[in-house]
Amino acid sequence: MSVRRNNLTDNMCIISGTANPAFAAEVARVLDIPQYPAIIGRFPDREISVNLTEDIRGRDVYIIQSTV
């Protein structure tokens, strides 16, 4: 099953956290929207660092990440 792209999905994108990147990839595939890459690391104090590698300005961004 896939969703036909239209004006609503043209500006949408997904960014995956570290919890379940396979699930985020499947959501992006089913919706036929891009999954933008992110470089995710940790600072020495264990805080998370996220760097986006592409410009997302003007897009509707959905982050898929577990909160647990």
C-alpha positions in Angstrom: 0.0 0.0 0.0 1.3 3.4 -0.8 -0.1 6.9 -0.6 -0.2 9.0 -3.7 1.8 12.2 -3.4 -0.1 15.4 -3.5 0.3 18.9 -2.3 -0.1 17.8 1.3 2.8 15.4 1.2 5.1 17.4 -1.1 6.5 19.3 1.9 6.6 16.5 4.3 9.7 14.6 5.5 10.7 12.2 8.3 13.7 12.2 10.5 14.4 9.1 12.5 15.8 8.9 16.0 17.9 6.0 17.2 15.0 3.9 18.7 13.6 2.3 15.5 15.1 3.5 12.2 13.6 0.5 10.3 10.1 1.6 11.4 10.8 5.2 10.3 12.1 4.0 6.9 8.9 1.9 6.4 6.7 4.9 7.3 8.6 7.0 4.8 8.3 4.3 2.2 4.5 3.8 2.7 3.8 7.5 2.6 6.3 8.0 -0.3 8.0 10.9 1.4 11.7 11.4 2.0 13.5 10.3 5.1 16.2 12.9 5.8 19.5 11.7 7.3 20.6 12.9 10.7 23.9 12.3 12.4 23.1 11.3 16.0 25.8 11.1 18.6 26.4 11.7 22.3 28.3 14.3 24.3 30.6 13.0 27.0 27.9 13.8 29.6 25.5 11.4 27.7 23.3 14.2 26.3 22.2 13.6 22.7 23.6 15.5 19.7 21.6 15.7 16.5 23.0 17.2 13.3 20.8 17.4 10.2 22.7 16.9 7.0 20.1 18.6 4.7 18.1 21.8 4.7 14.6 21.2 6.1 13.5 24.9 6.0 9.8 25.2 4.9 9.1 21.5 5.3 6.6 19.7 7.6 9.0 17.5 9.6 7.9 14.5 11.6 10.4 12.9 14.0 9.9 9.3 14.8 11.5 8.4 18.1 10.4 6.5 21.2 10.0 8.6 24.3 10.7 5.8 26.7 
